Amino acid sequence: MKEADNRVVKYCLYALNAFLACLECCVKHVTEHSYIRIALCGDNFMTSCRWVFWNSFNNALNIGMVAGMGGVLVKIGEVTVAVISTVAGYYYIHNQKEIM
């Protein structure tokens, strides 16, 4: 019985740890964007936090899509640069005239 209790407590602590990590991420996001709002609009910190929180909450789907699309576009850019560099290097090497 004691082993089962320990397992339950262990999983409860894992869930609590995940919740606190998520909460920390949310607080960092709100704080960072609140400072940006303070710099742009001159609001005080609590007003900026409230605005950022409700704006993020109301636009969660849009924020998620932009973040996802940003990652996809970065990967497409990386592949494009690699392919263009490879093709340019290939043509440079094969079309180079002999020096001697």
C-alpha positions as CSV (number, residue, x, y, z in Angstrom):
1,M,0.0,0.0,0.0
2,K,2.8,2.4,0.8
3,E,4.4,1.9,-2.7
4,A,1.1,2.7,-4.4
5,D,0.8,5.9,-2.2
6,N,4.3,6.9,-3.2
7,R,3.5,6.4,-6.9
8,V,0.4,8.6,-6.6
9,V,2.3,11.3,-4.8
10,K,5.0,11.1,-7.4
11,Y,2.6,11.6,-10.3
12,C,0.8,14.4,-8.4
13,L,4.2,16.1,-8.0
14,Y,4.9,15.7,-11.7
15,A,1.6,17.3,-12.6
16,L,2.2,20.1,-10.1
17,N,5.7,20.7,-11.6
18,A,4.2,20.8,-15.2
19,F,1.6,23.3,-14.0
20,L,4.1,25.5,-12.3
21,A,6.4,25.4,-15.4
22,C,3.4,26.5,-17.6
23,L,2.5,29.3,-15.1
24,E,6.1,30.5,-15.1
25,C,6.1,30.6,-18.9
26,C,2.8,32.6,-18.9
27,V,4.1,35.1,-16.3
28,K,7.3,35.6,-18.4
29,H,5.2,36.2,-21.5
30,V,2.9,38.7,-19.8
31,T,5.8,40.5,-18.1
32,E,7.9,40.8,-21.3
33,H,5.0,42.1,-23.4
34,S,3.9,44.4,-20.5
35,Y,7.2,46.1,-20.6
36,I,6.9,46.6,-24.3
37,R,3.4,48.1,-23.8
38,I,4.8,50.4,-21.1
39,A,7.5,51.6,-23.5
40,L,5.0,52.2,-26.3
41,C,2.0,53.6,-24.5
42,G,3.3,54.9,-21.2
43,D,0.8,52.9,-19.1
44,N,1.6,51.7,-15.7
45,F,2.6,48.1,-15.1
46,M,-0.6,46.6,-13.8
47,T,-2.7,48.2,-16.6
48,S,-0.3,46.9,-19.2
49,C,-0.4,43.4,-17.6
50,R,-4.2,43.4,-17.7
51,W,-4.2,44.5,-21.3
52,V,-1.6,42.0,-22.4
53,F,-3.3,39.1,-20.5
54,W,-6.8,39.8,-22.0
55,N,-5.4,40.5,-25.4
56,S,-3.4,37.2,-25.4
57,F,-6.4,35.3,-24.0
58,N,-8.7,36.6,-26.6
59,N,-6.3,36.0,-29.5
60,A,-4.8,32.7,-28.3
61,L,-5.7,30.9,-31.6
62,N,-4.1,33.7,-33.7
63,I,-1.0,33.7,-31.6
64,G,-0.6,30.0,-31.9
65,M,-1.1,30.0,-35.6
66,V,1.5,32.8,-36.1
67,A,4.0,31.0,-33.9
68,G,3.4,27.8,-35.8
69,M,3.6,29.4,-39.2
70,G,6.8,31.3,-38.1
71,G,8.5,28.0,-37.4
72,V,7.4,26.6,-40.7
73,L,8.6,29.6,-42.6
74,V,12.0,29.6,-40.9
75,K,12.5,25.9,-41.9
76,I,11.5,26.7,-45.5
77,G,14.0,29.6,-45.5
78,E,16.8,27.4,-44.1
79,V,16.2,24.7,-46.8
80,T,16.0,27.4,-49.5
81,V,19.3,28.9,-48.5
82,A,21.0,25.5,-48.4
83,V,19.7,24.5,-51.8
84,I,20.6,27.8,-53.5
85,S,24.1,27.6,-51.9
86,T,24.6,24.1,-53.1
87,V,23.5,24.8,-56.7
88,A,25.6,27.9,-56.9
89,G,28.7,26.0,-55.6
90,Y,28.1,23.2,-58.0
91,Y,27.9,25.5,-61.0
92,Y,30.9,27.5,-59.8
93,I,33.1,24.4,-59.4
94,H,32.0,22.8,-62.7
95,N,32.2,25.9,-64.9
96,Q,35.5,27.1,-63.5
97,K,38.2,27.5,-66.2
98,E,41.6,25.9,-65.7
99,I,44.1,28.4,-64.2
100,M,47.1,26.8,-65.9
